[in-house]
């Protein structure tokens, strides 16, 4: 049988993740005995806190292993609502006396699921969604799978998706603007003024602003303003109309647990809830209890350690090329020095030969002028790898 003939066009048009392709090759090289320092994977290297693991195990032993409400375990939703009230001023009403308000917040199977559900809820064939370039690899495909068009907003060289850059791209077909701060692959954080301007622009144009804030807790001190994380949710104009997406995997090291949440306009979140009923059903039940406990864990010392790792990378590479200083997440998006005459892919190959794994910029962008470093390895290895990369730039 010709099985290729049976493959749907929507699936055939999707390329496998460029990041995963790199990892597959790395595994082959390692099986052949090559020693590599992996600065490619966006996986935190710290162990999951004992309190979080115990809460998840306790939930399993207490038989919280069946179906849970599609919108999420009440304990986790209540904690998320309290956090939003404190951090954004939002009032997410979860009162039992107002069940319709439950559609304001939904726990999802990771932030990727939240993005996927959001696009399925709002995008018709031919609709447009403005995304940053460079972007998290899911963004363009989440739009195209709905028959929509992902419109790239060029954010080079500082990787900030500002209202001034977005405004010329809005058309009559624009349904949403998707921002990511701190960003992947750049680690760049929008300031509050930039968030306010984007929220106001989207409100004026009648366009949904989707704010992917998976790294909100993983923001360094200099990325905060008066100790507060900048978000369009606090904007005086349009802030209440933002669709907010946050997660737990990166901050607490539980990426494999696949847990996040979306909050915002009731109409949109209610549609996402219907779609989740017929797709993911609910997020992993006992693990929701685990991340509910995570909110009682102080990650400050860990985040400060990662800021030190960022500084190691910049110390070695900044003298040789242009690096936008990340104020969050754990990535640096580094320009291949133009004098080398190499693409991001070519530099990636040279780095691989020298024993260091980086991700070529073309995986995240229409351009292939950069490469991404994920500083999720120990300081000694990071010093060694950064020194090797600096040597390749000389």
Secondary structure by P-SEA (a helix, b strand, c coil): cccccccccccccccccaaaaaaaaaaaaaaacccccccccccccccccaaaaaaaaaaaaacccccccccccaaaaaaaaaaaaaccccccccccccccccccccccccaaaaaaaaaaacccccbbbbbccccccaaaaaaaaacbbbbbbbcccccccccccccccccccccbbbbbcccccccccccaaaaaaaaaaaaaacbbbbbbcccccccccccccccbbbbcccccccccccbbbbbccccccccccccccccccaaaaaaaaaaaaaccccccaaaaaaaaacccccaaaaaaaaaaaaaaaaaccccccccccccccccccccccccccccaaaaaaaaaaacbbbbcccccccccccccccccccaaaaaaaaaaaaaaac
